Amino acid sequence: MIQSLLNWLSPAARKRRRGSQFAAERLEDKTLLSGNVSVFTTGGGDIRVVGNSGDNEINVEVDGSTLRVSGVAGTTINWGAGPAEFDLSSLNLRDLRFAMGLGNDVVTINADLNLGGDLILYTHGGTDTINVSGNISADKVVISGGGDADLINISGTTSVDVTVVAGDDLINPDGDDTIHVNNVNAGRDFKLIASLGINSAILDNVHTNEDLRLWGSNDDDHFVISRSSAQRNLVVVTAGGQNDVGIAGVTVGKDLKILGGSGNDIVGLYGDLVDSTTLLPVGPNNITRNLAIIMYGGDDSIEVRGEHNIGGKAYLYANAGTDDRINRTGLSDDDVAREQEFEHENEPFHIEVENVLEHIENEIETPG
């Protein structure tokens, strides 16, 4: 099913596409010597993992009641003292925090872990790889690859809030990041924030009790959301660049809203895809209230295909481009409140779109 969406977002389907596509795997270019990672506890029951400027690779695992942080590929822990181990039966563990420094780092967490506080993982600059899996429960999960091109894989976490930040490093905020998130549950919000660079994010089986929100950068971003749910709103803001958004089999408790930027964007909602592995239907998109897709500028395409259950109305706008296209074979006329294509080259925010957007915003923010 994911591959079906990726095929639709491929260069063949988008001749004006520039940049790269989703990468399933990327090997890091190790150019620096392996470094050292300091691991220690604080008086408040927190564990801190701090790297230096070398290329650090560490594994974090739980064996029985022992949490173990080990160095890999020559990385030392506490200057050669061996793996750092903590007895969770006696340690009232709250926060687990990582600050990995400027090297090309690899952090792998594969553990069943119940934190009394937060999981904070920040790799700073460098071409980093972050792998988080296992049954991890925390109040808040914040994962950031920092600057440069990073690969982030997250699965099997449960927390109150989940935030993934791609490239927020002030030293080098650029970088082409690849983010895979699956089987994640957030008690409140899930937020993904992309920074500069060509960013690719695939979210599959991500579920939130409140909002699911994605923010793109001013470069080219590719977002795929499938088999996921938000009990409140699902919001995607693409910003600048040539952006692709593909959505299939989602359930939204309130509104699904996609706001395009100034570039040439493609947005597709699919209710007719089949999982390429199980050959079973992914299912329709179920939206309790309204669907709003508003493309501000560029040559944009909106495609709504297959089965969609919308409790309210659909608002579809392609604005300010010379080659805008709206294809809504998956929506009947009764489903659509407004549909319009604009060609105002010198008016990137058409007044009618602004008025409708304000109306939708007010409606979305109304309790109930």
Secondary structure, 3 states (H helix, E strand, C coil): CHHHHHHHCCCCCCCCCCCCCCCCCCCCCCCCCECEEEEEECCCCCEEEEECCCECEEEEEEECCEEEEEECCCCEECCCCCCEEEECCCCCCCCEEEECCCCCCEEEEECCEECCCEEEEECCCCCCEEEEECCEEEEEEEEECCCCCCEEEEECEEEEEEEEEECCCCCCCCCCCEEEEEEEEECCCEEEEECCCCEEEEEEEEEECCCEEEECCCCCEEEEEECCEECCCEEEECCCCCCEEEEECCEECCCEEEECCCCCCEEEEEECCECCCCCCECCCEEECCCEEEEECCCCCEEEEEECEEECCCEEEEECCCCCCEEECCCCCHHHEEEEEECCCCCCCCCHHHHHHHHHHHHHHHCCC
